[in-house]
């Protein structure tokens, strides 16, 4: 079996640089988006839980009620 050889010849280009665009596959875009959404959702939920705990410790009923309403979206 013959070996395949590739040879390149470099030539000085005098015009404007060319831009090569490579499209990212849809599956990779979707996977990345889902991972980022999950990370943001879990971070926001943990942050909200911390704020609710602080409201309970400080005895601030109004902020506790407001934060608990927002927390219901995460269940």
NORZINOR-V763360 format. One line per field, one symbol per residue. phi: phi as a letter, one per 20 degrees, with the letter a starting at -180 (. if undefined). A space follows every 10 residues. Layout:
phi->???
This chain:
phi->.feedccdce cfddeffedd ddfffgffff ffffffffff ffffffffff ffffffffme ffffffffff fffee
